[in-house]
Amino acid sequence: MEARNIDIKETVPASRKLQAQDSKALLQSASKLIVLKGKKINEFKAGKSTNQEAIASMLGPTGNMRAPTIRVGKTLIVGFNEEVFAKQFGA
């Protein structure tokens, strides 16, 4: 994040395990979800009527939310992909 001069407003330590309930709350405050798993990119419509597939895509095999999880305006980004980060945050 520092390399792209991105201001971090809130950091949640890894010791605080965020799970499905937390994912659902984050989705309800967003309008778009982008989930990145390697080169695979999935986009979901977020908001009050989020579906279980979107919530499940935010969770890792242990049931905890995947990292990093970033909110940019009304867009929620979960996971990492260099191309998407360059597009969202500038090269």
C-alpha positions in Angstrom: 0.0 0.0 0.0 2.8 2.4 0.8 4.3 1.9 -2.7 1.1 3.3 -4.2 0.7 6.1 -1.6 -2.6 4.7 -0.4 -3.8 6.1 2.9 -4.9 3.3 5.2 -7.8 4.4 7.4 -8.3 1.2 9.4 -6.2 -1.9 9.9 -7.5 -5.0 11.5 -4.9 -7.3 13.1 -4.7 -10.9 11.9 -5.4 -12.1 15.4 -9.0 -10.7 15.0 -10.6 -13.3 12.8 -13.2 -11.9 10.5 -15.8 -14.4 9.4 -19.0 -14.7 7.3 -21.0 -12.3 9.5 -18.3 -9.6 9.1 -18.2 -10.3 5.4 -22.0 -9.8 5.1 -21.8 -6.5 7.0 -19.0 -5.2 4.7 -21.0 -6.2 1.6 -24.1 -4.4 2.8 -22.2 -1.1 2.9 -20.7 -1.6 -0.6 -22.2 -1.6 -4.1 -19.6 -3.8 -5.9 -17.3 -6.7 -4.8 -14.2 -7.7 -6.6 -12.7 -11.0 -5.4 -9.2 -11.8 -6.6 -7.7 -15.3 -6.4 -4.4 -15.4 -8.3 -5.4 -14.6 -11.9 -9.0 -15.4 -11.3 -11.3 -12.3 -10.9 -14.9 -12.5 -9.9 -17.2 -9.5 -9.6 -20.4 -9.4 -7.6 -23.1 -6.8 -7.0 -23.1 -5.9 -3.4 -25.6 -4.1 -1.2 -28.5 -5.2 1.0 -29.4 -8.2 -1.2 -26.0 -9.9 -1.3 -26.0 -13.6 -2.1 -24.2 -16.5 -0.4 -21.8 -17.0 -3.3 -20.4 -13.5 -2.8 -20.0 -14.1 0.9 -18.4 -17.5 0.4 -16.0 -16.1 -2.1 -14.6 -13.7 0.5 -13.7 -16.5 2.9 -10.7 -18.7 2.9 -10.6 -22.5 3.6 -10.6 -21.9 7.4 -13.8 -19.8 7.2 -12.0 -16.5 7.9 -12.1 -13.5 5.6 -9.2 -13.5 3.0 -6.6 -10.8 3.1 -6.2 -8.2 2.0 -9.7 -6.8 2.2 -9.9 -3.2 1.0 -12.7 -0.8 0.7 -12.3 1.9 -1.9 -15.4 4.2 -1.9 -18.3 1.8 -2.5 -16.1 -1.0 -4.0 -14.8 -3.9 -1.8 -11.7 -5.7 -3.0 -10.8 -9.1 -1.5 -7.5 -10.7 -2.3 -4.6 -9.5 -4.5 -3.9 -9.3 -8.2 -1.3 -6.8 -9.5 -3.2 -5.9 -12.6 -6.4 -5.1 -10.7 -4.5 -3.1 -8.1 -2.8 -1.1 -10.9 -6.2 -0.4 -12.5 -7.9 0.6 -9.2 -5.0 2.6 -7.7 -3.0 3.7 -10.7 0.3 2.4 -12.0 
